[in-house]
Amino acid sequence: MKPKEIVFCALFAALMGVGANIAPLLTIGGVPVTLQLLFAILAGGLLGSRLGALSMFAYLFIGLAGAPIFAQFKGGLGSFISPTFGYIISFIFVAYIVGKFFERKQSWISYAGAGFLAITVNYIIGTNYMYFAYVYWVEAPAGFSYALAWSWMVAYLPLDIGVTILSIILIPRLQKAVKYKPIGKRLA
């Protein structure tokens, strides 16, 4: 890995910590409103699949090691049983998927596909993890069901769609601004 790549990975790990805590401490169904999806998509689009996923893994590792960089300034191994930990895991896959799309095909249709596949992966991994965490590890709210867990996500959908559109517009512009192409797009 080149020094510039290490710096970009560290930058996106740090941005995830900021994105986890920059929004007001608003939660819906126990899931805090954050800007992490934005930074996960940007990491994949700007760094490529391998480095984007690596930066998200670094964020996860730093948080599990105890740094209070998860949403609501939480961290440590206890985060593993948190209902929202699945969303953190999903960011690794989100960055990887978006990176693959941006490495392979440079078109707005491909970018949009990457963004909306990223939301889908984020919701599937995160919401299923949340459901199982509430059922097996922490006390579920009264009347909790699988359908209720998914219904909570409806409130996030407009924000996540907006964040996704913003990120797919920003990625090509940021690539030009910093003169950096993901690993998959460089010839040398």
C-alpha positions as CSV (number, residue, x, y, z in Angstrom):
1,M,0.0,0.0,0.0
2,K,1.2,3.5,-0.9
3,P,1.3,6.2,1.8
4,K,-1.4,8.2,-0.1
5,E,-3.7,5.1,0.1
6,I,-3.0,4.7,3.8
7,V,-3.9,8.3,4.4
8,F,-7.1,8.0,2.5
9,C,-8.1,4.9,4.4
10,A,-7.4,6.6,7.7
11,L,-9.3,9.7,6.5
12,F,-12.5,7.7,5.7
13,A,-12.3,5.7,9.0
14,A,-12.2,9.1,10.8
15,L,-15.0,10.5,8.6
16,M,-17.2,7.5,9.6
17,G,-16.6,8.4,13.3
18,V,-17.6,12.0,12.6
19,G,-20.6,10.9,10.4
20,A,-21.8,8.6,13.2
21,N,-22.0,11.6,15.6
22,I,-22.6,14.7,13.5
23,A,-26.4,14.4,13.2
24,P,-28.5,15.3,16.2
25,L,-28.9,12.5,18.7
26,L,-32.2,11.5,17.1
27,T,-33.2,7.8,17.1
28,I,-36.0,5.9,15.5
29,G,-36.7,2.5,16.9
30,G,-33.4,2.5,18.6
31,V,-31.5,3.3,15.3
32,P,-29.7,6.7,15.4
33,V,-29.8,9.1,12.5
34,T,-26.3,9.4,11.1
35,L,-24.4,10.3,7.9
36,Q,-22.4,7.0,7.9
37,L,-24.0,5.7,4.7
38,L,-22.8,8.8,2.9
39,F,-19.2,8.2,4.0
40,A,-19.4,4.5,3.3
41,I,-20.5,5.1,-0.3
42,L,-17.9,7.9,-0.8
43,A,-15.2,5.6,0.5
44,G,-16.1,2.9,-2.0
45,G,-16.5,5.3,-4.9
46,L,-13.3,7.2,-4.2
47,L,-11.0,4.5,-2.8
48,G,-12.2,1.5,-4.8
49,S,-13.6,-1.7,-3.5
50,R,-10.5,-3.0,-1.6
51,L,-9.4,0.2,0.1
52,G,-13.0,1.4,0.7
53,A,-13.8,-1.8,2.5
54,L,-10.5,-1.7,4.3
55,S,-11.3,1.8,5.6
56,M,-14.7,0.6,6.9
57,F,-13.1,-2.4,8.5
58,A,-10.6,0.0,10.2
59,Y,-13.5,2.0,11.5
60,L,-15.2,-1.1,12.9
61,F,-11.9,-2.4,14.5
62,I,-11.1,1.0,16.1
63,G,-14.6,1.2,17.6
64,L,-14.5,-2.4,18.9
65,A,-11.1,-1.7,20.4
66,G,-12.8,0.9,22.6
67,A,-12.7,4.2,20.8
68,P,-16.0,6.0,21.2
69,I,-16.6,6.5,17.5
70,F,-19.8,4.6,16.9
71,A,-23.1,6.4,17.0
72,Q,-23.9,8.3,20.2
73,F,-20.2,8.1,21.1
74,K,-20.2,4.4,21.9
75,G,-17.4,1.9,21.4
76,G,-16.0,-1.3,22.8
77,L,-16.7,-5.0,22.4
78,G,-20.1,-4.6,24.0
79,S,-21.1,-2.9,20.8
80,F,-21.2,-6.3,19.2
81,I,-24.5,-7.1,20.9
82,S,-26.0,-3.6,20.1
83,P,-29.0,-3.9,17.8
84,T,-27.4,-1.3,15.4
85,F,-24.1,-3.1,15.0
86,G,-25.3,-4.9,11.8
87,Y,-25.4,-1.5,10.1
88,I,-21.7,-1.0,11.0
89,I,-20.9,-4.4,9.5
90,S,-22.9,-3.5,6.4
91,F,-20.7,-0.5,5.7
92,I,-17.8,-2.8,4.8
93,F,-20.0,-4.4,2.1
94,V,-21.4,-1.1,1.0
95,A,-18.0,0.4,0.3
96,Y,-16.9,-2.8,-1.4
97,I,-20.0,-3.0,-3.7
98,V,-19.9,0.7,-4.6
99,G,-16.1,0.5,-5.3
100,K,-16.7,-2.5,-7.6
101,F,-19.3,-0.6,-9.6
102,F,-17.1,2.5,-9.9
103,E,-14.0,0.5,-10.9
104,R,-15.8,-1.4,-13.7
105,K,-18.2,1.0,-15.4
106,Q,-18.1,4.8,-15.6
107,S,-21.7,5.8,-16.3
108,W,-24.5,7.5,-14.3
109,I,-26.7,4.4,-14.6
110,S,-23.9,2.3,-13.0
111,Y,-23.4,4.9,-10.3
112,A,-27.1,5.0,-9.5
113,G,-27.2,1.2,-9.5
114,A,-24.3,1.1,-7.1
115,G,-25.9,3.6,-4.7
116,F,-29.3,1.9,-4.6
117,L,-27.7,-1.6,-4.2
118,A,-25.7,-0.1,-1.3
119,I,-28.9,1.1,0.5
120,T,-30.4,-2.4,-0.1
121,V,-27.4,-4.2,1.4
122,N,-27.2,-1.7,4.3
123,Y,-30.9,-2.3,5.1
124,I,-30.8,-6.1,4.7
125,I,-27.7,-6.7,6.9
126,G,-28.5,-4.0,9.4
127,T,-32.2,-4.6,9.9
128,N,-31.9,-8.4,10.1
129,Y,-29.0,-8.0,12.7
130,M,-31.2,-5.5,14.6
131,Y,-34.1,-8.0,14.7
132,F,-31.9,-10.9,15.9
133,A,-30.2,-8.6,18.5
134,Y,-33.6,-7.6,19.9
135,V,-34.8,-11.1,20.0
136,Y,-31.7,-12.8,21.4
137,W,-29.5,-10.3,23.2
138,V,-31.3,-7.2,24.4
139,E,-34.9,-6.6,25.6
140,A,-37.1,-5.8,22.6
141,P,-39.6,-3.0,22.8
142,A,-43.2,-4.0,23.5
143,G,-44.9,-5.4,20.4
144,F,-41.6,-5.9,18.6
145,S,-41.8,-8.0,15.4
146,Y,-39.8,-8.6,12.2
147,A,-42.4,-6.4,10.4
148,L,-42.0,-3.6,13.0
149,A,-38.2,-3.7,12.6
150,W,-38.6,-3.2,8.8
151,S,-41.3,-0.5,9.3
152,W,-38.8,1.6,11.3
153,M,-36.6,1.8,8.2
154,V,-39.3,3.6,6.2
155,A,-38.5,6.7,8.2
156,Y,-34.8,6.5,7.1
157,L,-35.5,5.8,3.4
158,P,-35.9,9.4,2.2
159,L,-32.7,10.5,4.0
160,D,-30.8,7.5,2.6
161,I,-32.0,8.1,-0.9
162,G,-31.0,11.7,-0.7
163,V,-27.6,10.8,0.7
164,T,-27.1,8.2,-2.0
165,I,-28.0,10.7,-4.8
166,L,-25.6,13.3,-3.3
167,S,-22.8,10.8,-3.0
168,I,-23.1,9.5,-6.6
169,I,-23.0,13.1,-7.8
170,L,-20.0,13.9,-5.6
171,I,-17.8,10.9,-6.3
172,P,-16.8,11.8,-9.9
173,R,-16.3,15.4,-9.0
174,L,-14.2,14.6,-6.0
175,Q,-12.1,12.1,-8.0
176,K,-11.3,15.0,-10.4
177,A,-10.6,17.4,-7.6
178,V,-8.1,15.2,-5.8
179,K,-6.8,13.6,-8.9
180,Y,-7.2,10.2,-7.4
181,K,-8.7,7.1,-9.1
182,P,-9.6,3.9,-7.3
183,I,-7.1,1.0,-7.6
184,G,-9.3,-0.7,-10.3
185,K,-9.1,2.3,-12.6
186,R,-5.4,3.0,-12.6
187,L,-3.3,1.4,-15.2
188,A,0.0,1.5,-13.4
